[in-house]
């Protein structure tokens, strides 16, 4: 079951939110009689636009000395020629947003493509607006900026939205409600906007504990993936309601219970409860295989 694989991934992330980062050696230089200095990596200086006179934060952790900047990575503008590509055009735009660009200039072949761009901005992207357009191009720009304290709040919001999606999915299954099943994708749009926003924050600024950034990125992508699975489940069964039986509802009920339990454990970690949860997940997965083979 996907839910079991997903929980194992998040468990590994939660238990080991520590990652080896790129290590660079620098020689200590003596200036004057007592001042010791080291040079900053050129790539890091360029990425965060560090200049003479800027203040950097230094944190001492035993033998480690961590240096960080409150600046965001500086990517500036990007130009994309998307022609008339619908699916790829969406991917180009959302990936550029996630990468942290503040302005994106788009070229396209047909004037009505602007409607596709407007739909993407409405459903997938937070804070970007079209500020200039003509028949074959437009310029979109970030008009909001980012609050450095937003990441944790938005991450919790993603969790809660997925739990809402799981509950509404179960409700629609119990009622065999075709309309509810068909409209469940709308909830996925909100989740996509928040996951894209979090990914953008991680790339532009990194996590507050910077070496955990790749793991949080992986976490967000997996949360987005599990929401997509709920959406796909609803889309499929909206045209196959006769296949919704009591066994399926029982399994989905248990999966939702485990999802809620894991959400609570993510924010209040307990190894013994995690161990018990995995035993229940394995049992559920084995029972599901048995039920599937009988159909």
GULUMLO-330109 format. One line per 3 residues: number of its first residue (from 1); for each residue x, y, z of N, C-alpha, C, O. Coordinates in steps of 0.05 Angstrom, whole numbers. Example, Ala and Ser with C-alpha at 12.3 -4.5 7.8 and 13.67 -1.06 7.14 Angstrom:
% residues 2
1) 264 -114 156 246 -90 156 264 -66 156 285 -66 169 ~ 257 -45 142 273 -21 143 258 1 157 268 23 161
END
This chain:
% residues 295
1) 17 -24 0 0 0 0 17 25 0 38 26 13 ~ 8 45 -15 24 69 -16 26 82 11 47 93 18 ~ 4 81 27 4 95 53 26 83 71 39 98 86
4) 31 57 69 51 44 85 79 54 77 96 61 94 ~ 84 54 51 110 64 40 114 93 48 136 101 56 ~ 93 109 46 95 137 53 102 141 82 120 156 89
7) 89 126 100 95 129 129 124 121 135 137 133 152 ~ 134 100 121 162 92 126 181 114 117 201 119 131 ~ 175 127 95 192 149 86 192 172 107 213 182 114
10) 168 179 116 167 202 135 179 194 162 191 211 175 ~ 177 169 170 189 160 195 220 164 193 232 173 212 ~ 231 156 171 260 159 167 268 188 168 288 195 180
13) 252 205 155 257 234 155 256 245 184 273 260 193 ~ 235 238 198 230 248 225 252 239 244 260 254 261 ~ 260 214 241 280 203 260 308 213 254 324 215 273
16) 314 219 229 341 226 222 342 253 207 354 254 185 ~ 329 273 218 330 300 205 358 312 208 361 335 217 ~ 378 296 200 406 305 201 418 296 175 414 272 167
19) 432 313 161 443 305 135 471 316 132 477 338 140 ~ 488 299 120 515 309 114 513 330 92 499 326 72 ~ 526 353 97 526 374 77 553 376 65 573 365 74
22) 555 392 43 580 395 29 600 409 48 594 429 60 ~ 624 397 51 644 407 69 667 420 52 677 408 33 ~ 674 444 60 695 458 46 717 466 66 710 476 88
25) 742 461 60 763 469 78 773 497 71 775 504 47 ~ 779 512 91 790 539 88 814 543 106 813 534 129 ~ 834 556 96 858 561 113 854 587 129 844 607 118
28) 861 586 154 858 609 171 881 629 165 905 621 164 ~ 874 654 162 894 675 156 896 695 179 875 703 190 ~ 920 702 186 924 722 208 926 750 196 943 755 178
31) 909 768 206 910 796 198 919 812 223 906 811 244 ~ 940 827 220 950 842 243 963 823 263 974 803 255 ~ 960 830 288 973 814 309 955 792 321 965 773 332
34) 928 796 318 911 777 333 885 769 318 870 752 327 ~ 880 781 295 854 776 281 857 753 261 873 754 242 ~ 842 732 266 842 709 248 817 709 230 795 715 239
37) 821 704 204 798 705 185 799 681 166 820 668 163 ~ 776 675 155 774 655 133 757 667 111 741 685 116 ~ 761 658 86 745 668 64 719 652 61 717 629 69
40) 698 665 51 672 652 46 672 639 18 684 651 0 ~ 659 616 15 657 604 -12 644 622 -32 623 634 -26 ~ 656 625 -55 646 643 -76 618 637 -85 602 655 -89
43) 612 611 -87 585 603 -96 564 611 -76 542 620 -84 ~ 570 609 -50 551 617 -29 547 647 -29 525 657 -25 ~ 569 661 -32 569 691 -33 551 700 -56 535 719 -52
46) 554 688 -79 538 695 -102 509 688 -99 492 704 -106 ~ 504 664 -88 476 655 -85 460 673 -68 437 679 -73 ~ 472 684 -46 458 700 -27 465 730 -29 458 746 -11
49) 480 737 -50 486 765 -56 499 779 -32 491 801 -24 ~ 520 766 -21 534 777 2 553 799 -7 568 795 -26 ~ 552 821 6 569 844 -1 584 855 23 578 848 46
52) 604 871 17 620 883 38 601 899 57 585 915 48 ~ 604 895 83 588 910 102 563 895 111 551 902 131 ~ 556 873 97 533 857 106 538 843 132 561 836 138
55) 517 839 148 520 825 173 512 796 169 492 789 156 ~ 528 778 180 523 749 179 519 739 208 530 750 227 ~ 503 718 211 498 707 237 517 684 242 520 666 225
58) 529 683 265 548 662 273 536 648 297 529 660 317 ~ 535 621 296 525 605 318 546 584 325 557 570 308 ~ 553 582 351 573 563 360 560 538 371 543 539 389
61) 567 515 360 557 489 368 581 471 374 589 455 357 ~ 592 473 398 615 457 405 638 463 387 648 486 386 ~ 647 443 371 669 447 353 660 461 327 677 468 310
64) 634 463 323 624 474 298 618 504 301 610 514 323 ~ 623 519 280 615 547 278 599 551 253 609 549 231 ~ 573 556 256 555 558 233 551 588 226 547 605 243
67) 553 592 200 549 619 189 525 619 171 522 602 154 ~ 507 638 176 484 639 158 476 668 153 483 687 168 ~ 461 672 131 452 699 123 422 699 124 409 679 119
70) 411 722 131 382 725 131 371 732 103 347 735 99 ~ 390 736 84 382 741 57 371 716 44 378 694 52 ~ 354 720 24 345 697 7 364 694 -16 378 712 -24
73) 364 669 -28 379 665 -52 369 683 -74 345 687 -76 ~ 387 694 -89 380 715 -109 380 703 -137 402 699 -149 ~ 357 696 -148 355 685 -175 345 705 -196 351 702 -219
76) 331 726 -187 322 747 -205 302 737 -225 281 727 -218 ~ 307 742 -251 288 737 -273 294 712 -288 317 702 -289 ~ 273 701 -301 277 678 -318 258 680 -342 235 689 -339
79) 267 673 -366 251 674 -390 246 646 -400 265 629 -401 ~ 221 639 -407 213 612 -415 197 615 -441 178 630 -443 ~ 204 598 -461 189 597 -486 172 571 -484 183 549 -488
82) 147 574 -478 130 551 -474 113 544 -498 98 524 -497 ~ 115 560 -519 101 554 -544 71 549 -539 57 567 -530 ~ 61 525 -545 33 519 -539 31 493 -523 12 478 -525
85) 52 489 -506 54 464 -490 38 467 -465 45 483 -447 ~ 16 452 -462 -1 454 -439 11 441 -414 16 454 -394 ~ 17 415 -416 27 400 -392 55 409 -385 61 414 -362
88) 73 411 -406 100 419 -401 101 449 -392 118 456 -376 ~ 84 465 -404 83 493 -396 77 497 -367 89 513 -354 ~ 58 481 -357 51 482 -328 75 474 -312 81 486 -291
91) 89 452 -320 113 443 -305 135 464 -305 148 468 -285 ~ 140 477 -329 161 497 -330 155 520 -311 173 530 -297 ~ 129 528 -310 122 551 -294 123 545 -264 135 560 -249
94) 112 522 -256 112 515 -227 140 509 -217 147 516 -195 ~ 157 496 -234 184 490 -226 201 516 -223 218 518 -205 ~ 196 536 -240 210 561 -238 202 576 -213 218 589 -200
97) 176 574 -206 166 586 -181 179 572 -157 188 586 -139 ~ 180 546 -157 193 531 -135 222 538 -132 233 539 -110 ~ 236 542 -155 264 548 -154 271 575 -142 293 580 -134
100) 250 593 -140 254 618 -125 257 643 -143 264 664 -132 ~ 251 641 -169 252 665 -186 231 685 -177 208 677 -171 ~ 239 710 -178 220 731 -170 204 742 -194 182 753 -190
103) 215 740 -218 201 748 -242 204 726 -264 226 716 -267 ~ 183 720 -278 184 700 -299 171 712 -324 147 720 -323 ~ 186 713 -346 176 723 -371 169 700 -389 186 683 -395
106) 144 698 -398 135 675 -414 128 683 -442 114 703 -447 ~ 138 668 -462 131 670 -490 113 647 -498 119 624 -490 ~ 92 652 -513 74 630 -522 64 637 -550 65 660 -559
109) 54 616 -563 46 619 -592 19 632 -596 15 648 -614 ~ -1 624 -579 -28 633 -583 -37 651 -560 -31 646 -537 ~ -52 672 -567 -61 692 -547 -78 680 -525 -77 689 -503
112) -94 658 -531 -111 647 -511 -96 630 -490 -108 620 -471 ~ -70 627 -494 -54 612 -474 -53 627 -448 -48 615 -427 ~ -59 653 -448 -59 668 -424 -79 657 -404 -76 659 -379
115) -101 644 -414 -121 632 -396 -108 609 -381 -114 605 -357 ~ -92 593 -394 -78 571 -381 -60 581 -359 -59 570 -337 ~ -45 603 -365 -27 615 -345 -43 625 -321 -35 621 -298
118) -66 638 -326 -82 648 -304 -93 625 -287 -94 628 -262 ~ -100 603 -299 -109 580 -284 -87 568 -266 -92 561 -243 ~ -63 567 -277 -40 557 -261 -34 575 -238 -30 565 -215
121) -34 601 -242 -30 620 -220 -51 618 -199 -45 620 -175 ~ -76 613 -207 -98 612 -188 -97 586 -172 -103 586 -148 ~ -90 564 -185 -92 537 -172 -66 528 -159 -67 513 -140
124) -43 536 -170 -18 524 -162 2 543 -148 21 533 -135 ~ -1 569 -151 20 588 -143 9 609 -125 -13 620 -130 ~ 24 616 -105 16 637 -85 33 662 -89 57 660 -89
127) 20 685 -92 34 710 -91 43 722 -117 53 744 -118 ~ 41 706 -139 49 716 -166 25 727 -181 3 716 -180 ~ 29 749 -195 9 761 -211 20 770 -238 44 775 -241
130) 3 770 -258 11 780 -285 12 811 -283 -9 823 -277 ~ 35 823 -289 37 852 -288 40 865 -315 37 889 -318 ~ 44 848 -336 46 858 -363 41 836 -382 50 813 -378
133) 25 841 -403 20 821 -423 13 832 -450 3 855 -452 ~ 18 817 -471 9 823 -498 -1 797 -510 -5 777 -496 ~ -5 796 -536 -17 773 -549 0 747 -548 -11 725 -549
136) 26 751 -545 44 727 -545 64 725 -522 82 709 -523 ~ 60 741 -502 79 740 -479 66 753 -455 47 769 -457 ~ 78 747 -431 69 761 -407 92 760 -387 110 743 -388
139) 91 778 -368 110 779 -346 95 775 -320 76 790 -314 ~ 103 755 -304 91 751 -278 112 756 -257 136 751 -260 ~ 102 766 -234 121 775 -214 110 769 -186 86 769 -181
142) 129 763 -168 122 759 -139 116 786 -127 134 803 -125 ~ 91 790 -118 83 816 -106 81 815 -76 74 835 -63 ~ 87 792 -64 82 789 -35 107 789 -19 107 798 4
145) 129 777 -29 152 772 -12 146 748 5 125 737 4 ~ 165 741 22 161 717 40 168 723 68 189 735 74 ~ 151 715 86 157 718 115 174 694 124 166 671 120
148) 197 700 136 215 678 143 204 659 164 214 637 168 ~ 183 667 178 171 650 199 147 634 189 134 620 205 ~ 142 635 163 117 622 152 119 592 148 99 578 149
151) 143 582 144 146 554 135 132 534 154 116 518 145 ~ 137 536 180 126 517 199 95 518 199 82 498 201 ~ 84 542 198 55 546 198 43 533 172 22 520 174
154) 56 538 149 45 527 124 48 497 124 30 483 113 ~ 70 486 134 73 457 135 51 444 151 39 424 143 ~ 45 456 174 23 445 190 -4 447 175 -21 429 177
157) -7 469 161 -32 473 145 -34 451 124 -57 441 119 ~ -12 443 111 -12 422 91 -22 396 104 -39 382 93 ~ -11 389 127 -19 365 141 -50 366 146 -63 346 141
160) -60 388 156 -88 390 163 -106 388 138 -127 376 139 ~ -97 400 116 -112 398 91 -114 370 81 -134 361 71 ~ -92 355 84 -92 327 75 -110 310 92 -124 292 82
163) -110 316 118 -129 302 136 -157 308 129 -175 290 129 ~ -163 334 123 -190 341 113 -197 326 88 -220 316 85 ~ -178 325 69 -183 311 44 -189 281 49 -206 270 36
166) -174 269 67 -178 240 73 -206 236 85 -219 216 79 ~ -214 254 103 -241 251 116 -263 255 96 -283 240 96 ~ -260 275 78 -281 280 58 -282 257 37 -304 251 28
169) -259 246 31 -258 223 13 -274 199 25 -290 187 11 ~ -269 194 50 -283 172 64 -313 177 65 -329 159 61 ~ -320 202 70 -349 209 71 -362 205 44 -384 194 43
172) -348 213 23 -359 209 -4 -362 179 -11 -381 171 -25 ~ -342 163 -2 -343 134 -7 -367 122 7 -382 106 -4 ~ -371 130 32 -394 118 47 -421 125 34 -439 109 35
175) -423 149 23 -448 157 11 -450 149 -18 -471 152 -31 ~ -428 139 -29 -427 133 -58 -435 158 -74 -450 156 -93 ~ -425 181 -65 -433 207 -76 -415 214 -100 -392 222 -96
178) -426 212 -124 -410 216 -148 -402 246 -150 -379 251 -158 ~ -419 264 -143 -413 293 -145 -389 300 -126 -371 313 -134 ~ -391 290 -101 -369 295 -82 -343 283 -92 -322 296 -90
181) -344 259 -103 -319 246 -113 -307 262 -136 -283 265 -138 ~ -324 272 -154 -314 287 -177 -303 314 -170 -285 324 -184 ~ -312 326 -148 -303 352 -140 -280 352 -120 -271 373 -111
184) -272 328 -112 -251 326 -92 -224 338 -101 -207 345 -85 ~ -220 339 -128 -195 350 -138 -191 380 -131 -169 390 -130 ~ -214 393 -124 -212 422 -117 -196 425 -91 -182 444 -87
187) -199 406 -72 -184 407 -47 -154 403 -53 -137 414 -39 ~ -148 387 -73 -120 382 -80 -107 407 -90 -83 410 -87 ~ -122 425 -103 -110 450 -113 -99 466 -89 -77 477 -91
190) -114 468 -68 -104 483 -44 -79 471 -33 -60 485 -26 ~ -78 444 -32 -54 430 -22 -30 436 -40 -8 441 -31 ~ -35 436 -67 -13 441 -86 -2 469 -82 22 474 -84
193) -20 489 -77 -10 516 -73 8 518 -49 29 532 -50 ~ 1 505 -27 16 507 -3 43 491 -5 63 499 5 ~ 41 467 -18 66 452 -22 86 467 -40 110 467 -34
196) 76 478 -62 93 494 -79 106 517 -64 129 524 -68 ~ 90 530 -47 100 553 -32 122 544 -13 142 558 -10 ~ 118 522 1 139 512 19 164 504 5 186 510 14
199) 161 491 -18 185 484 -34 200 509 -43 225 509 -43 ~ 185 529 -50 198 555 -58 214 567 -34 236 576 -38 ~ 202 566 -10 215 577 13 241 562 19 261 573 26
202) 240 535 16 263 519 22 286 524 2 309 525 10 ~ 279 528 -23 300 534 -43 311 562 -40 335 566 -43 ~ 294 581 -35 303 609 -33 319 614 -7 338 629 -8
205) 310 602 14 321 609 40 333 586 56 350 589 73 ~ 322 562 50 330 538 65 315 537 91 302 556 99 ~ 317 514 104 304 511 131 321 526 151 344 532 147
208) 309 532 174 324 546 195 348 530 204 369 542 211 ~ 346 504 204 369 487 208 377 477 180 366 458 170 ~ 395 492 167 399 490 139 405 462 128 396 455 107
211) 419 446 143 426 420 133 403 400 133 405 378 122 ~ 380 409 144 356 393 143 339 400 118 318 387 113 ~ 348 420 103 332 429 80 325 407 60 301 405 53
214) 343 390 51 336 370 32 315 350 43 298 340 28 ~ 317 344 68 298 325 80 270 337 82 250 323 78 ~ 268 362 89 242 375 90 231 378 61 206 376 58
217) 248 382 42 239 383 14 227 356 7 206 355 -6 ~ 241 334 14 231 307 9 204 302 23 186 290 12 ~ 202 312 47 177 310 63 154 323 48 133 311 45
220) 158 348 40 137 363 26 128 349 0 104 347 -5 ~ 147 338 -15 141 324 -39 124 299 -33 106 293 -49 ~ 130 285 -12 114 262 -4 86 269 5 67 254 0
223) 84 291 20 57 300 28 40 307 3 17 300 2 ~ 53 320 -16 39 326 -41 31 301 -56 9 299 -67 ~ 48 281 -55 42 255 -68 19 241 -56 2 229 -70
226) 17 240 -29 -5 226 -17 -31 240 -22 -52 227 -24 ~ -31 267 -24 -55 281 -31 -64 274 -60 -88 271 -65 ~ -44 271 -78 -51 263 -105 -63 236 -106 -81 230 -123
229) -54 218 -89 -66 191 -88 -95 191 -79 -112 177 -90 ~ -101 208 -60 -129 211 -52 -146 222 -75 -168 212 -80 ~ -135 242 -88 -149 254 -111 -154 233 -133 -176 231 -144
232) -133 217 -140 -135 197 -160 -156 175 -152 -170 165 -169 ~ -156 169 -127 -175 149 -116 -203 159 -121 -221 143 -130 ~ -208 184 -115 -235 196 -119 -242 197 -149 -265 192 -156
235) -223 205 -165 -228 207 -194 -236 180 -206 -255 178 -222 ~ -221 159 -198 -227 132 -208 -255 122 -199 -271 114 -216 ~ -260 124 -173 -285 113 -163 -310 130 -169 -332 122 -165
238) -305 155 -179 -328 171 -187 -343 159 -211 -366 165 -215 ~ -328 142 -226 -341 128 -249 -343 98 -244 -350 83 -262 ~ -336 90 -220 -338 61 -213 -350 58 -185 -340 42 -169
241) -371 72 -180 -383 72 -153 -393 44 -145 -395 38 -121 ~ -400 28 -165 -410 1 -158 -388 -17 -146 -394 -37 -133 ~ -363 -9 -151 -341 -24 -140 -334 -16 -111 -317 -29 -99
244) -347 4 -101 -343 12 -73 -358 -6 -54 -383 -5 -53 ~ -344 -24 -41 -357 -43 -23 -348 -38 6 -332 -20 11 ~ -359 -53 24 -354 -49 53 -324 -54 59 -313 -40 77
247) -312 -74 46 -284 -79 51 -266 -55 45 -248 -48 59 ~ -272 -42 22 -257 -19 14 -261 4 34 -241 18 41 ~ -285 8 44 -290 29 63 -276 23 90 -266 42 103
250) -276 -2 98 -261 -9 123 -232 -3 120 -219 8 139 ~ -220 -10 97 -191 -5 93 -186 25 93 -167 34 106 ~ -202 40 79 -198 69 78 -201 82 105 -187 101 112
253) -220 71 121 -224 81 149 -199 77 165 -190 95 180 ~ -187 54 163 -162 48 178 -139 65 169 -124 76 185 ~ -137 68 143 -115 85 132 -118 114 142 -98 126 150
256) -142 124 143 -146 151 153 -139 153 183 -128 173 192 ~ -146 132 198 -139 132 226 -109 133 230 -98 147 247 ~ -95 118 213 -65 117 215 -53 144 207 -34 153 218
259) -65 157 187 -56 183 178 -58 203 201 -40 219 205 ~ -81 203 214 -85 221 237 -65 216 259 -54 234 272 ~ -61 190 264 -42 182 285 -14 191 279 1 200 296
262) -7 188 253 20 196 246 24 226 246 46 236 253 ~ 4 241 239 5 270 241 11 278 270 28 295 274 ~ -2 266 289 3 272 317 31 265 325 44 279 340
265) 41 242 315 68 233 322 89 250 309 111 252 319 ~ 83 261 286 103 278 273 109 303 290 132 312 291 ~ 89 313 303 94 337 320 99 330 349 108 347 365
268) 94 305 357 100 297 384 112 269 382 98 249 386 ~ 137 267 376 151 242 369 152 223 392 160 231 415 ~ 145 198 387 147 177 408 154 151 393 138 140 378
271) 178 141 399 188 117 384 171 93 388 166 78 369 ~ 161 88 412 145 65 417 118 66 402 109 46 391 ~ 106 90 401 81 93 387 86 90 357 69 78 343
274) 109 99 347 116 95 319 119 66 312 109 56 292 ~ 132 51 330 136 22 326 109 8 326 104 -9 309 ~ 91 16 344 64 3 344 48 10 319 33 -7 308
277) 52 34 309 38 43 285 47 26 261 30 18 245 ~ 73 21 258 82 5 236 72 -23 237 67 -36 216 ~ 70 -34 261 59 -61 263 30 -62 253 22 -81 239
280) 14 -41 260 -13 -40 250 -14 -36 220 -32 -47 207 ~ 4 -20 209 5 -15 181 12 -41 165 0 -46 144 ~ 31 -56 176 38 -81 163 15 -100 163 10 -114 143
283) 1 -102 185 -22 -119 188 -44 -111 168 -56 -128 155 ~ -48 -85 166 -69 -74 147 -61 -80 118 -78 -88 102 ~ -35 -77 112 -26 -82 85 -29 -112 77 -37 -118 55
286) -23 -130 96 -26 -158 91 -55 -166 87 -62 -182 70 ~ -73 -155 103 -101 -160 101 -112 -150 74 -129 -163 62 ~ -102 -127 66 -111 -115 41 -103 -132 17 -118 -135 -2
289) -78 -144 18 -69 -162 -3 -87 -187 -5 -94 -197 -26 ~ -95 -196 19 -112 -220 20 -140 -214 9 -151 -230 -6 ~ -150 -190 15 -177 -182 5 -176 -179 -25 -195 -186 -39
292) -154 -167 -35 -151 -162 -64 -150 -188 -80 -162 -190 -102 ~ -137 -208 -69 -134 -234 -83 -161 -249 -85 -165 -266 -102 ~ -179 -243 -66 -205 -256 -66 -225 -243 -86 -245 -256 -94
295) -219 -219 -95 -237 -205 -113 -235 -216 -142 -249 -207 -159
END
